Amino acid sequence: MSSAKSPHFRRGRFCKLRSQILRANLILAGLIVATFSVSMFALSLHATYRRAESDLLAAAQELNQQLKDQPDSPSLEVSDLYRHRFGMAPRDHAYIAMWDQMGRIQFATPDLPAHAVPADRLPGSGGPHPFVARATGRSLDLIVRTPQRGQLLIGRRLAKEWDGLLWLVVRLLGLSVLCLAGAALLAIWLAKKVAAPIDELAKAAQRMTDRNLNERLFVNEKSSIEVLQLSDSLNQLVERLRLALERQTRFVADASHELRTPVAVILSQAEHTLHKERDTETYKDSLRMCLQSARRMKRLTDDLLFLAKADSQMLCLHLEPLDLGQCAAHTIELLRPLAMSHSVQIECELQPVTIYGDRDRFTQVLTNLITNAIRYNRLQGHVTLRVFARDADAVIEVQDNGIGISSVDLPHLFERFYQSDQARTHHAEMGMGLGLSLVHEIVVAHNGTISVQSEPEKGTTFTVVIPRETCV
């Protein structure tokens, strides 16, 4: 693991988690403060206009009462009560106008503004809204019906109320600044608290290399569940990397060892043969040993190439309808000489089961499994090969009563170059440890499964299950 920065960081495409948390908290706090401030202003504005409307309505009703009491020469003056409510400054004084039924003006105060005109319709005389309210700029007009079915308008400029509203805006702005400052401090603290364990994990991960993958990432137990889960996930990833690196190292070492043996044979035979003149038969013997070693090298390189293609998902299978029973019978005939040389008897229970698969690869699967069952058997041992259908699957079973496999070796049986201690002890014909790995990859490539059951000194059973309608 390198500590060098990613190209993404050099181009500045990403920002720190702290900055993201800080920005998100400030945006959220700003939205909350703005919503609160706008709502407060809107509610205050609405309440101000409703209160002014209520005062103007009460004053209009008082003026209407004057019209009833003095229909010929009304004074139409606002009482001191409402004059105090409206405000004593000249800018807060109410203006009044009255029109008769025909729309002719009958009374107007000197300061009547231009927008003070009669309503298009005559206000009602009862109900919840016996008036017409009209807001123009910062002025509010209210029109009611007169006893003579005319219109009476009373209005005022809401200068005093707007002074209060503007002062409310100033206070809301100040409160917003204080709230945002507090939110920023809280966001900085929160961002530091959230990002601190992640920074520790990043620094610990940067210290790791392929030489110290045994180290693990640790965080405070008081950290959040997400940070603990991240730490556990990274530790599991590092463990998988360590095991993969160990397998790769062991694979390279084993492959080098397996290649070195035939190369050494070829070199030694060539040097020994060329050291001095030999007869024809000696040259032939040396060439036979060189040819045998070369074939071993070719078989090893072919197997390694097959496994490499399987790892990179570039394995090419020649799929065709295949009778597994017939394929198994043909393989048995090829391996009977090997079984006779080891004094092992082969028994067959073969049913015609057709799948869609690669004939050569399944011949390889059967050959490897049966060859292992013969080689790691006992004298006068038995190998039973079964091919049958089970539901929608085709099943291959290879059973022997040989030396068996220990429980320690079973989990590693399909690993490359793996050879159990029992195999090394009981038999001199050691393979390269790739046969079962090849079998596993071929079965998996056909969407199948392979399992093994074994008891030491009692025998082993390999079971291959392949869907009869395999789609690769």
N, C-alpha and C positions, 0 to 999 in steps of 0.2 A: 504494500500500500504506500503510495507516494504522497508526500506532503505538498507537492506542487499544486498550484491553483488550477482549477478547471478553466478552459477557454471561456466558458459562460461568465465566470466571475471577472475575467480580464476585460470582457466586453461590457460589463456592467449591466447585464440583462436581469440580474436578481438583486434584491436588497435584503438587508439583515432582518431577522425575525423581530428584533426589538423595534426597528423602524416601522415594520408592518403593524405590530401591536399598538405602538404609539399613534400611528396615523389612524388606525381603525377606531381607537378609543376617542381621539379628538374629534373625528367625524361624527361618531355616535353622540358624544357630549354636545357638539355643536348643533346637531339636529334636535336633540332634546331641549336645549336652551332656546333655540330659535322657535320651536313649536310652542314652548311655554310662554315665551315673550309675545309672540303673535297672538296666541290665545288670550293672554291677559289683556293686551291692548284692544283686541276685538270685543271682549266682554265689557271692558271699561267704556269703550266707545258706545256700544249698544246701551249700556246702563245710563250713560250720560244723556244720550238722546231721548231715551224713554222718560228719564226724570224731567228733562226740559219740556218734553211733550206733555207730561202730566201737569206741570206748573202752568204752561200756556193754556191747557184745557180748563183748568180751574179759574184762571183769570178771564178766559172767554166766557165762561158760564156766569161769572160775576158781572161782566159787561152786559150780557144778555138780560140779566136781572135788572140792570139799570135801564135798559131799553123798555122793559115791561113797566117799570115804575114811572119813567118819564118818557113816554113814547114821542112827545112833541119836541122836546129840547134836551136830549140826553147829553151828559157831560163826557162819557166814555173815557174815564180816567182809571188807570190801574191803581188799586189801593196800595197803601204803604207796605202791607204784608208781602205782596208779590213784588213790589219794587225792591224790597230788601232781598228777596230770594233771587231776583234777576241780577242784582248788583247795583250799587249806587253810582258807579262811574258812568259817564254819558255813553260810552261805547256799549254798555250793557242794557240801556233803556229799551223798552219795548216800543214798537211802532204799531199803529192801529189804522185800519181802513174799513169802511162799510159801504156796501152797494145795495141798491134796492132790487126789487124783483126783476126790473128791466135791465139791470146791469149798470145803472147810472150811479156814480160815486156820490155818496151823501156825506161822508166824513173821512178825513185823512189827516194824520199827524204830519208835521213839516218834514220830518226825516224819513218819509216813506221811500224805500228803495224801488228800483225799476222792476225788480222781479215780483213785487207784491201786486199780483193781479188776481181777479176772482177765479174760482175753480170752474172747470168745464161743466161740472154737474153740481146740482144743489146737494149739500150734505144732508144726511138723514137727521131725523129728529129723535131717534131712539136707538136701541140696540147697543152692542158692546163698543162700537166705533161711530159715534154720532159726529164725526168730524173728518176733515181731509188734512193730512199732514204732508208737508212738502219741504224737503231740505235742498237748499241751493248754496253751494260752497260751504261756508261755516255759519250760515244763517238757517233758522228753522221757522217756518210759517205754519200756522194752524188756522183752518177756516171752519166756522160753524154756521148753522142756520139761525137767522134772526127771527124774532116773533112775527115780523112782517113778511116772512118767507124770502128775505134777502140774504146776503152773505156778510159775515163779520170775520175779518182777518186780524189776527194778532201774531206778531212774530218778533224775533230778536236775534241779534248776532251773538253766537255762543263763544265770545272771546274769552270769558272767564273759564268756561269749561275746557276750551282748547289749551289754555295755559296749564291747567291741571293735567291734561292728557300729554302735553309735551314734557312736563316734568316727570310724568310716569315713564315716558320713553327714555328719558335720561337715566332714571333709576334702574330701569330694566337693562339698559346697556351696561351700566356699572356692575349690576348683579351678574350679567352674562360674562363680562370680563373676569370677574372673580371666580365664577363657576368654571370657566374654561381653564383658568390658571390652576385651580384645584384639580380639575380633571387631568390636566397635563402632568402635574406632579404624581397623581395616582397612577396614570398610565405609564410614566417612567418607572415607578417602583414595580408595577405589575409586569411590565415588559422585562425588567431586569430579573425578577423572580422566575418568570416563565422561561426565559432564554438561558439563564445560568446553567442549569443541568444539561441543556442541549449543547452549550458551549463546551462543557466538561467532556461530554461524550465525543464531540468533534475533535477536541485536542487529544483525547485518549486514542481515538481511531487513527489520527494522523501519526501517532507514535508507533503504530503497528507496522511491521514489515513482514515479508515472507519468512523471516528468521525468528520472529517472536510471536507467532500466531497462538501460542499457548496463553498469552495474556487475555484478560477479559475486562469488559467495561462494567464499572460499578457506579451507581448513583445513590444518593441519599434515600433511605427508606421513606422519608417524609415527602418525597417528590410525588408528583401527580401520577395517576394510573397510566396515562398515556406515555409519560417519560419512562416509567418502569417497563411498559410493554415495548417501547422502542429499544431500550437497553437489552431486554431479553431477545428481541428479534435480531439485533445486531450481533449479539453473542452467538446465537444459533447460526447466523450467516458465517461468522468467523470460524465456527467449529466445522461447518460444511466446507469452507475453503481450506481449512487445515487438513481435513480428511482427504479432500480432492487432491491437494498438493502432495500429501503422503502417498496416495495411490499413483499419482503421476510419477513421483520419484521412484517408487517401487517398480512401476511398470517399465520405466526407462532402464532401471538397473537389471530387472529380470530379462527384458528384451536384449540388452547388451550381453548378458551372460549366455542366453540361449544362442545368440549369433556368434559369440566368441568361440563356443565349443566346436561347431563345424568348420569355422575359419581356421582354428588352430589345427584341426585334423588335416585340412587341405594343405596348409603351409608345411606341417611336419612331414606329410607324405611326399610332397613335392621336393622338399629339401633333402629328405632321406634318399629318394629315388635318384635325384640328380647328383648326389654326392659321389657316386661312382657308377661304372657300367654294371647293368643288371641283365638278367635273362628276360625273355619275353613274358614269361608267366609272372614274374615279379612286377614288371611294369603293369600288366593287366590287373594284378591284385591292388596295386597302388591307385590305379585309375578307378577301380570299382569303389574303393573307400572314398576317394575324392567325389565321385558321382553320388554316392550315398549321402555324404555330408552336404553336397550342393542341393540335393533334393530336400534334405531337412531344412536348409536355409530357405529354399523357395516356398516350402509349405509354411514355414514361420512367417515369411513376409506376406504371403497370400492371406494368412489368417489375420495378421495385423492390419492389412489393407481393408479386409472385410469389416473388422471391428471399427476402424476409423470411419468408413463409410456409414456404418450403422450409427455411430455417435453423431455424425453431421447430417443424419437423415437423408443421405444420398444413396441409400441401398437400392439397387435395381433388382426386382424380382420378376421372373418370367412366369406369370400366372396362367394356369390352365386347369381344366378339370382333371383331378388326380385321384385315383383309387388307392387309398392308403394301405388297404390289405394287400393289393398286388405289389405295391412299392415295398412293403415290409417283407413279403415273401422273396422278392428279388434280392433284398439286402441280406436276408438270412442265408441264402445260397452262397453269396460272396464271402460270408464270415464263417461258414461251417469249418473250413480248414483251420482257421484260427482257434475255434472252439475245440476241435479234435486235438490240436497241439497242446492245449491246456487241460485236456481231459474234462471238458465241460460239456454237458448235454443241453441242447436248446430245444425248448418246447414252444409250440405256436398255437394261438387261438385267434385266428384272423377272420374278420368279417369284411365283406366288401362295403367300404364307406368312402363316399366321394366328397372331396372338398375342392376348393378353388385355391391352388397353391403352386409353389415352385418345386418341380420334381427333384431337381438336383439338390436343392437345399434340404428337402425332407429326407432324401437319401443320406445326406450328411448328418442330419439329426439322428436318424436311426442307427447309422454306422457308429457314431460317437457313443451313444448310450449303450448299444449292445457290446461294443468293444470294451468299454469300461466294466460292464457287467461280467465279461469273460476274464479280463486281465486281473481284476480284483476279487476273484472268486477263489474257492478252495478246490482241491483235487476231487474229482467226481462230483463237482458242483452242478447246479441246475440254473438255467436262465429261461424265464418264461416271458414271451412277447405276446401281448394282447392288443388287438385293434378292434374297436367296437363303437357303435353309435349310442349316445346317451342324450335324449331330448334333441336339442338342435345342435349338439356338438359332436365332434369326432374325438375319440379318446385313444391315446397310445399309452400302454403301461409296459415298462421293462422292469421285471422283478428278478432278483437273484438271491441266493442264500450264501453270499460270500462274507467278507470280513466286516462289512458294515461301515458306517461313518459315525464318528462320535458327535455328541451334541455341541461340542465346542467348534467343530469344523462345519456343521450344517449351515450357519448363517453366512459363511464366506465361500460356499461351494461354487457360486457362479462368478466369483471375482477372477479377474485375469491373472494368470500365472500362479494361482493359488493351488497348492498341493498339500494335502493333509499329511500329518506325521504317519498315520497308519499306511497310507499309500507308499510313502518313502520306505517304511519298514518292511512291508509285506511283499513288495514286488520290485524287481530290478528293472523292468521295462517302464521307466518313467517317461511320461509325455512332457509336453511343454506347459501344461496348465491352462491351455486355451480352449480345450474341447468343449467344456460345459459353458464357457462364456459364449462361444459361437452358437451352441444349441439354444441358449437363452435368447440371444439377439434374433435368431431366425424365428423362434416361436413368437416373440413379441412383434416382429415385423408382420406376422400373419394374424395379429390381433388375438393371439392365444396366451395361455399361461402354462407354466411348468412348476411342479412342486415335487418334493422329495420327502420320503419317510424312511427312516433307517434306525437300526439297533446294532450296536457293535456285536460281531460274531454271530448275528442272526440273519443279516441280509438288508438289502436296500430296494426300494421301489420308486422309480421315477414315473410321474404321471404328466402327460402332455395333453392339454385340452385345446382344441382348435374349433372355432365356429365353422359349421359346414357351408355357410354362405359367407365366406371371408371377403371383405371389401377392403383393399389396401389403398 
